[in-house]
Amino acid sequence: MLTFPGPERRLRQLAKMLAQSSEITLELTPRSRLDVIDVTQQIARQCNDFLIHYPKAFYFSYHTTAGYFEQSLCARLNHDANSLQAFVQSFQRLFPPNADYHHDQLDLRVELSEEQRSREPCNADSHLTFIGSGLTSSVTYRNCPNTPVYFIDLDGVCGDTSRQRQTTVVGFTREKVVDRASFLIPLSNHPIDSASLKDPRFRFFDQLQDLIARHNVAQGRIEISLAPDERHAGLTINEYETLLMKHDLAEVLHNPLRFMTEKGRHMLSDPRAIPTKIKDYAKYDLVQVVNEFVDTLGLRDSLLEQIIDKFLTVPAAHFLRMKRTVSLLISDPEGVGCGSIIQGNYQSPVLVQWRKAQQQERQLEVTLFRFE
């Protein structure tokens, strides 16, 4: 089902359609826990010419277990839903459901009420798959006729109930750099650490909003990037829940095979016993997924195999497909003339490191864009 803004705002959008950006919000209902949903089909059913008017579109997901892959990866996978599903499934093998995740031990989640515990899904595997596979909450695509754009849901069904999802699509002609700024984010002295950029101690979000207001940007995006000389760190947008970030993700950074080996889905009881054979056995464990992936793409040296090689060689640095850059949506849904950062209830930009930072801080570069 597609939802539209009120009549007055829609008229304003239509009036400026050819020259400026416009946005719509889709309500999506996944059919299975892992679902690959063609968003362009959903748009075409309700507003067939929406994307035709704009050379580019910004896609934004409000969720921490559902989002988008970059257009370059989708192009390499031939924009094929089956190939994307096989790619995601390779990471799901590494993060199987119902492993010993701290995040899923609901009795330890002090932020939850008893009523919330009764309906909270055990979905640490979906969070880790989102982070590890390189899914992101927002992407910019060049609009290509007849080329699908896929919303990937990793946790779309809980029990017998489908979860309701939302995504906003902003069409625009070009984006203009409005301003740039640098920020230093303190981290602990621990080699493996993470920090929510929404932490009020940093005042990071307050300063971002001040930047938006100063330039009166109603619609656009904020790009957050690690400074070029920052190493052994990454960015993601996810739920910053202490058990998930400080325990589950930290354990993955120490040992990417941690949860897969625990579930006994591999052929080794102790992969450390034969270190020279870890790669071969891991590939054997994923053989069905690898074969499906290769058959679908017709590739001899598949992207999946390259990723397996990398993460087993240097776990922290090469396993997670974490970004060096993430983007936040700026929108003005009430039409007040100045936008604000739009985020889902549980979303937060997260800075992660797997080696100590010099001076116990990381430098971030921020770029403010206006959509036109």
N, C-alpha and C positions, 0 to 999 in steps of 0.2 A: 504494500500500500504506500502511496506517495502522499506526503503532506505538503501543502503550499502555505505561504504566508497569507495574511489578510488581503482583501481586494485592493485597498489603497496602495499597499506596498507593492503588490504584484503589478499594478498599473505603472508605478514608478520604475519598476525593473524593466518592463516591456518598453517603456519610452526611451530608456538609455541602452537598450539591448545591443545595438550594433556598435556602440562606441565604448562601452564600459563592461565591467564584470557583472555577473548575476549568479545567484545560487539557489539550489533546491536541496531539500532534505528528504532522504528515502527512509522508509521503515521496512526493514528486512526480517523475514522469518526463516531461519535455517531449517533444513530438513533432517539434518543429522549432526552428530557432534563435530565431525570435520565436514565442513561444507564449503564448496567453491561456488560463489554466486556471481553471475555476470551482471554487474551494475548497469552496464550500457543497455541491456535488454529492459531492465526495470525503468530506466529513464525514457526509452523509446516508447514504451507502452503508454506513458502519461504525457510526455512532452517531446514528441519525435524530433523536433528541430532544435532542441536545446543546445546540443554540442556542436551542431553544424555552424553556428554563428561565431564560435570561438576557436582559435588555433590551439589553445591550451586549457587544461582543467586541473584544478587542485582537489584531490580526494581526501576526505578526513573521516576517520573512524573515531567514535566516542568510547572505544572499549580497549581493554588491556589484553584480551585473548582473541581479538579479531581485528584484522587490518589489511594492509596492502603490501605487495612486493614492488620494488622499483621497476620501472618500465623496461630497463635494460635487461634485467633477469627474465622478465616475462617474454621479451623478444627472443632471448636465447632458448627459451622453452616453447617457442612458436605460439605463444599466447594460447596454449592448449590446457584445458582444465585438468585432463588426466595427468599430464606431465607435472603440473603444479601440485596436484594431489600426491603424486609419487615422491616429489621433492620434499614435501612437508612430512610425509610418512617416514622418511629416513630419519628425521629428527624425533618423531614420535617414538621410534624404536629406542632411541637413546634416553628418552624421558617417558617411560611407560606409565600408564595410570596406576594409582594405588601403590606406588613404591613408598619408601619411608620418608616422605617429605615432611619437613617441619611445618610448612604452611598448611598442610592438611590435618594437622593435629589440632582440631578446633578447640579442644579444651584448654590449649595454651594461648589461644588468641584472646588476649584480655580486652581488646577493643570491641569484641562482639558481645552483644547481649545474648541471653539464653534463647530468645526468639530468633535472633539472627543466626545463631549456631544451628538451629533446627532446619534452616533453609539454605545455609551457605554451601555452595558446591565445593567438593574436593578437586581442585583444578590446578594444583601446582605444576603438573605436567604441561598444561596448556600455556601457562605463563613462561615456563622455561623454553618451550618450543617456540613461542613468539619471539623471545629474546635471541635464542640460539640460531634460529633460521633466518634472521634478518628481516622479519616482518616489521612494519612500522605503522604508526597511526595516520601518517599523512604522506602523500606523494604528489608530485607534479607530473602530468602526462601530456605529451603532444597528442592532440586529438587526431586519430587516424580512422577514416571511414571503414566500417565493418570490422574493426578490431576490438575485441572485448576487453573490458577492464574488470578484474576479478577481486571481489571482497572475500578474504579467506577467514573463515570462522573456525576456531579450534575448539570451541566449547559451546556449540550452538544448541545442544540438547542436554538438559539435566533431568535424568530419569525419563519420564514420559512427556516432559514439558519442553517445548521449543522456547528458547529465549528470544526476546524481541530486541533487535539491533537497529542502530541508527547510523547513517552516514550522510555527510553533507558534501555536495559537489559544487564547486565554484568555477564557472566558466570565465575566462578572461583573455584579452588579446595580448597583453604584455605585462611585465612587472618591472617596476622602477625602484632602484636602490634609493632609499630615503636617508638612511643614516647607518653608521657603524659604531660599535662600542666594544670594549674589552672588559672582562671581569675575572677576578681571581676567586676561586672556590677552595676553601680549606678542606683538607682531608686528614684523617688520622695518620699515625706513623705505621699502621699495619700495611703490609704489602698488598693484601687483598681488602678492598674497601669499596663502599658505595655511598652516595649521598643524593638525597632528593633535592632538586633545584627549587622546589617549592618550600623548602624549609625556611620559616620566617626569619631565622637567624641570619641568613644570607642576604635578605632583602632583594633577592634577584628578581623575583616576579614583580615586586613593587617598582623596581627600576625599569623593567621592561614596559610596564603599563604607563609609567611616566614618559617613556620614550614615544609610545604610541600617541599619547595625548598631546605631547609637545608638537608633533608633526601632523596631528589631526588625521590619522590614517583610519578610514572607515572599513576598508576591506583589503586584506593582504596577508602576509605571513611574516613570522620572525624565524630566522634561521640561526640555530645555535650550533657552533662548530668548535671542536678542539683546536687550539692554536697549532700551527704547522709543526712546531718542535716538540709537541706533547706526544709521548710514546707510552705503550703498555696501558692504554686506557680506551674507553669507548662510551658511547651515549646510547640510550634507549628511552622509550616512553612506556612506562608500565606502572603497575601498582607498587607503591613503595610500602610494602608490609614487612615488618622487621624480620619475621621468621623466613620469609621468602628471600629477601635480599641479603641478610646477614648470615643466613645458614645455608639454605638450598642453593642459591646462586654461588655463594662462596665455595661450597663443596664441589660444584661443577667446575669452577675455575681451578681448583686443586686437582680434580680428576674427572674428566668428561665422561668416563665410563662408569662412574659411581652408581648411578641408578639403574642403568641397563644391566650391569653385572649382578646387582642385588636381586633383580627379578628373575634371574636364572634363564634369560632368553638367549644367552650366548652359549657356546659349547665349552667354555672354560669355567671351572669352579674358582680359579684364582689366576687372573690374567698376568699377575706379576711373576708367576712361576716360570713362564716362558716369554720373557720380554721381547725376544727377537721375532716371535710369532704373533705378537698382539695384532698387528695390522692384518695379517692373513685371517686370523680367527674373527676379528671384528668384521671383516668383509664377508666372511662366511655367514656370520650372524645376520648380516643385512642382505644376503644374497638375493632374496626374493625381490626386495625393493630395488636393489641395484639393477637386476635384470629387467624388471618392469620399466625402470627409468631409461635404460639403454635401448630397449626395444621400442619404446614410445618415441624417443628422439632420433633413433638411428645413429647414435654417436658411439664411436669406439672408445674414446677417452672422455667419459661423461663428466659433467660438472660435479655430480654427486661424488664420483670416485676421487676427484681432485680435493674436494672438501674433506673426505675421510682421510686421505693421505696427510693433509695439513694438520687436522686437529690431533691426529695420533702422533705426529712428529713433535709439535710444540703446542700442548693442550690449550693454555690460556690465550695465547696470542692468535692462534689460527683456527681454533675450533668455533668459537662464537663468531657469527657473522655480524657482530655489533657495529653500529655506525660510528663514524666520526662526526656526522652531522645529522641533526633532526630539525623538523620544522613545526611551528605552532600556527594554528589558524587564527587570523584576526577577522572579526566580523562585527556587524552592527545590526543585529536582528530586530531591534526596536526602532531603528531609523532615527537615532538621536544625533547622528552626524559624526560621531567618533566611535571607533571600534574598541573592542577589548579582546583579550585572549580567550578563545573558546576551548574548553576541555571537558571530557567526561568526568563523572563523579570520582573515579578512582585513578585517573591518569596523573602521572607526574613525570617530567623529564628526570632521568636518573643518570648520574655520572658514576662510572665504574672504573676501577683500576685493578691491575693484577701485579703491579710492582710499585714500590714506594715512589711517591712524587718528590722531586726536589723541593726543598723548603716546605714540604707538606701542603702543597697547594697546586691546583691545576688552572691553567689559563683558558678561558673560553672567549671565542670571538662571536659577536652577535651582529647580524645584518637585518635591518628592517626593510621590507619590500612593500610597495603599494601595488595592488592589482589595478590595471586600467583596461 
